[in-house]
Amino acid sequence: FPTVSMSDPDFSRGMWRGPVWINLAYGSIQGLNRYGFENEASELAFRLCDGVYRVFNDERKFYEFYDPTAHHTRDLDRKKGNRWKALTLGTGPQKSFVGWTGLVNTLVVEHLFGYRVADGKHRVEPRFPRQAVGKAYSLRIPRSSLAIDVAILDPDRFRLSLRGTDNKFLEREVGFGEAVEFWDSKEGLKGNAI
């Protein structure tokens, strides 16, 4: 999601001339999803989140913008020639800037896992892309004492494991975007496909 196409002669790694801004990428992914391009939205959400998490893993910081071609921030700059900005904010992206970078977590929870709560019922609707096949991901919801594990078996088949309070357990195989609604009961987690 560079802000300027990398093939454009005006592309650079300078702030608004090419780096990835999470707020713009998030809006684009939401738009793709709303217009029915769920596969494309999932692929881009996965790549965006993976890139941000890789940078964090290596540099231990979140930033306000990211390099569209690398998993580091060394080559990025902030408004070259603006001495005041360089003096007050530095010459690269702002460090420890959670701001809209926190939207990657929203993409993971709401888009890739498809997790929502309504009327006391939890809903999971996994939409992991082809790049995730063979991997497994876990999501913990402390407030609900809930653990959601998704193993991506193939592009349209996921093993969904849910663990609630008192280690109540539910396991299902679901397809891409197939919703499972579940809730705690005295007998354990109850769920059904929607």
C-alpha positions as CSV (number, residue, x, y, z in Angstrom):
1,F,0.0,0.0,0.0
2,P,2.5,2.7,-1.0
3,T,0.9,6.1,-1.1
4,V,2.4,6.7,-4.5
5,S,2.8,3.8,-7.0
6,M,6.4,2.4,-6.9
7,S,6.5,2.6,-10.7
8,D,5.7,6.4,-10.6
9,P,8.8,8.6,-11.2
10,D,7.7,10.7,-8.1
11,F,7.8,7.7,-5.8
12,S,10.2,8.1,-2.9
13,R,10.6,6.9,0.7
14,G,9.8,10.4,1.9
15,M,6.8,10.6,4.2
16,W,3.8,11.1,1.8
17,R,5.6,10.2,-1.4
18,G,5.5,6.4,-1.1
19,P,5.6,4.9,2.4
20,V,2.7,2.9,3.7
21,W,0.3,4.7,6.0
22,I,-1.8,2.3,8.0
23,N,-4.9,4.6,8.1
24,L,-5.0,4.8,4.3
25,A,-4.3,1.0,3.9
26,Y,-7.0,0.2,6.5
27,G,-9.6,2.2,4.6
28,S,-8.7,0.6,1.3
29,I,-9.0,-2.9,2.8
30,Q,-12.4,-2.0,4.4
31,G,-13.6,-0.7,1.0
32,L,-12.5,-3.9,-0.9
33,N,-14.3,-6.0,1.7
34,R,-17.5,-4.0,1.5
35,Y,-17.5,-4.2,-2.3
36,G,-17.2,-8.0,-2.1
37,F,-13.5,-8.4,-2.8
38,E,-13.0,-10.5,0.4
39,N,-10.1,-12.6,-1.0
40,E,-8.2,-9.6,-2.1
41,A,-8.9,-7.7,1.2
42,S,-7.7,-10.8,3.2
43,E,-4.5,-11.0,1.2
44,L,-3.7,-7.4,1.6
45,A,-4.7,-7.3,5.3
46,F,-2.5,-10.3,5.9
47,R,0.5,-8.8,4.1
48,L,0.0,-5.4,5.8
49,C,-0.2,-7.0,9.3
50,D,2.7,-9.3,8.6
51,G,4.9,-6.4,7.5
52,V,4.1,-4.2,10.6
53,Y,4.7,-7.2,13.0
54,R,8.0,-8.0,11.3
55,V,9.2,-4.4,11.7
56,F,8.1,-4.5,15.3
57,N,9.8,-7.8,15.9
58,D,13.1,-6.5,14.6
59,E,13.0,-2.9,15.8
60,R,10.8,-3.2,18.9
61,K,8.8,-0.1,18.0
62,F,5.7,0.9,16.1
63,Y,6.0,3.8,13.6
64,E,3.7,6.3,11.9
65,F,4.6,5.1,8.4
66,Y,6.4,2.1,6.9
67,D,8.6,1.1,3.9
68,P,6.5,-0.6,1.2
69,T,9.5,-2.7,0.1
70,A,11.4,-3.7,3.3
71,H,10.7,-4.8,6.8
72,H,12.7,-2.0,8.4
73,T,12.5,1.8,8.5
74,R,16.2,2.7,7.8
75,D,15.5,4.1,4.3
76,L,12.5,6.3,5.3
77,D,12.7,10.0,5.7
78,R,10.5,12.9,6.9
79,K,10.1,16.0,4.7
80,K,13.8,16.4,3.6
81,G,14.8,20.1,3.8
82,N,12.4,21.0,6.6
83,R,14.9,21.8,9.4
84,W,12.2,22.6,12.0
85,K,10.6,19.1,11.5
86,A,14.0,17.5,11.6
87,L,14.9,19.3,14.8
88,T,11.6,18.6,16.6
89,L,10.5,15.2,15.1
90,G,13.7,13.8,13.7
91,T,14.4,12.8,10.1
92,G,12.5,9.5,10.0
93,P,9.1,8.2,10.9
94,Q,7.9,8.9,14.5
95,K,8.9,6.0,16.8
96,S,6.6,4.5,19.4
97,F,3.7,5.9,17.4
98,V,0.8,3.6,18.0
99,G,-1.9,5.9,16.6
100,W,-3.3,4.3,13.5
101,T,-0.7,1.6,13.5
102,G,-3.0,0.0,16.1
103,L,-5.5,-0.6,13.2
104,V,-3.4,-3.7,12.2
105,N,-4.6,-5.4,15.4
106,T,-8.2,-4.4,14.4
107,L,-7.6,-6.0,11.0
108,V,-6.3,-9.2,12.6
109,V,-9.3,-9.5,15.1
110,E,-12.1,-8.3,12.9
111,H,-11.0,-9.2,9.4
112,L,-8.7,-12.2,9.5
113,F,-10.3,-14.0,12.5
114,G,-13.7,-12.3,11.8
115,Y,-14.4,-12.1,15.6
116,R,-17.4,-10.1,16.8
117,V,-19.7,-10.1,19.8
118,A,-23.5,-9.4,19.7
119,D,-26.3,-10.1,22.1
120,G,-24.0,-12.2,24.3
121,K,-23.0,-14.5,21.4
122,H,-19.5,-14.6,20.0
123,R,-19.0,-15.0,16.2
124,V,-15.9,-16.1,14.3
125,E,-15.7,-15.9,10.5
126,P,-12.1,-16.7,9.5
127,R,-10.7,-15.1,6.3
128,F,-7.1,-16.0,6.1
129,P,-5.5,-15.9,2.6
130,R,-3.6,-18.5,0.6
131,Q,-0.2,-17.2,2.1
132,A,-1.3,-18.5,5.5
133,V,-1.9,-22.1,4.4
134,G,0.0,-24.5,6.7
135,K,0.2,-22.0,9.6
136,A,-1.9,-21.6,12.8
137,Y,-2.8,-18.4,14.6
138,S,-4.1,-17.8,18.1
139,L,-6.2,-14.9,19.4
140,R,-6.9,-14.4,23.1
141,I,-9.8,-12.3,24.3
142,P,-9.0,-11.8,28.1
143,R,-12.2,-10.0,28.9
144,S,-14.3,-13.1,27.8
145,S,-11.7,-15.7,28.9
146,L,-11.8,-16.9,25.3
147,A,-9.1,-18.5,23.2
148,I,-9.5,-18.8,19.5
149,D,-7.1,-20.9,17.4
150,V,-7.3,-21.2,13.7
151,A,-5.2,-23.6,11.6
152,I,-5.3,-22.9,7.9
153,L,-5.5,-26.3,6.2
154,D,-6.0,-25.0,2.6
155,P,-7.3,-21.8,1.1
156,D,-10.9,-22.6,1.9
157,R,-10.6,-24.9,4.9
158,F,-9.8,-23.9,8.5
159,R,-9.8,-25.9,11.8
160,L,-11.3,-23.6,14.4
161,S,-10.7,-24.4,18.1
162,L,-12.5,-22.3,20.7
163,R,-11.8,-22.5,24.4
164,G,-13.9,-20.6,26.9
165,T,-14.2,-20.3,30.7
166,D,-13.3,-23.4,32.7
167,N,-11.6,-24.7,29.6
168,K,-14.9,-25.5,27.8
169,F,-13.9,-26.5,24.3
170,L,-15.5,-26.4,20.8
171,E,-13.8,-27.5,17.5
172,R,-15.1,-27.1,14.0
173,E,-13.9,-27.1,10.4
174,V,-15.1,-24.1,8.5
175,G,-14.7,-22.6,5.0
176,F,-13.4,-19.1,4.0
177,G,-15.8,-16.6,5.5
178,E,-18.0,-19.3,7.1
179,A,-19.4,-18.0,10.4
180,V,-19.6,-19.9,13.6
181,E,-21.7,-18.4,16.4
182,F,-21.0,-19.8,19.9
183,W,-21.8,-19.1,23.6
184,D,-21.0,-20.6,27.0
185,S,-23.6,-23.0,28.5
186,K,-23.6,-25.2,31.5
187,E,-22.6,-28.2,29.3
188,G,-19.7,-26.2,27.7
189,L,-19.3,-24.1,24.6
190,K,-22.2,-24.5,22.2
191,G,-22.0,-23.4,18.6
192,N,-23.6,-23.5,15.2
193,A,-22.6,-22.6,11.7
194,I,-24.5,-19.6,10.3
